[in-house]
């Protein structure tokens, strides 16, 4: 039996029984999936967050399902999800995809109702020695003070303010952590973005100074501009691009680790995901940055909605989201856990068999086997692949009634035990 997270069941990796090179492109591509798996394995061993150590690894019930969604994308179901939009390379993708859909619909509805969309960006001056957690605390307190100031309230009335959505973004550069806030503001009166941004920024700076932090509007601390609908939708798309995992080129990672141990030139910056990939490649400085990022972002929301303002006698909505979207908001954790809808189970694995599969590249190969097989041959393709690789694993066909999965697996386990 394998005793390593990276070794196969029979030593050297044998060729699969099917051609898995013809895999999907884009987010589900083989290269990205394998990089995600490497990142996850590192987090399973090294993360300080218990949920992250279990995410995509620990079963939530008696069986783990290999399933395929209506669009043809295969995935593993029945596993713990951590729901971390900041630190998880898999959950973040699910969460940001859902948030992009929500924001795109909200912005379109606001535009169709005749409102203007503007973007305000607030940044702070920072140095290499600043702790991320302290910076985030200062940023959040200053932002709250800016929202609650009397001057901001007047500026919002002048702008015909309806509400805003705030996003936290964090990069790591040559001068240390660089957290900044982006706010998409919905308001009635065109041409009001600059005045509103300047007023909010003055209150923002006044509170920041209590922490010994500066943000200079004339030196990049404030950006305020109105957006067309197309620009606003593009901005939301960039949130997804920046917030979700994208593998760092392995050759580049090797060069950076061997050539500089994580040092960056002037003006260079990295995302958390790039730090994570370099940590996987062996850079201990980047590993320390990953751990600091995990601790500092734990429990913090990446996206927040403000309360909505009543206009022209309309009923008061609790939040901006409630005003333009009808369905209730789901938490990040709920979105990440909602991974099993609109799917067809292909094969069931007991928890003990899953522990063998997840230690090997088979965890990714099997997804591609399912995606490249004809729908009526998927289970047979899974069995053929496992046989060709020498896995002592027996997948089971899912029962017609999903409600009987637990009974099926329990029977399977008892039969396996009784037969030694």
PyMOL commands that set and color helices and strands:
alter all, ss='L'
color gray80, all
select helices_A, chain A and resi 26-28+30-46+50-54+91-112+132-148+150-159+193-211+217-219+229-243+250-260+272-280+284-297+320-324+332-337+351-357+362-372+375-389+402-418
alter helices_A, ss='H'
color red, helices_A
select strands_A, chain A and resi 63-69+74-77+116-123+161-173+176-187+222-227+269-270+303-305+343-350
alter strands_A, ss='S'
color yellow, strands_A
deselect
rebuild
show_as cartoon
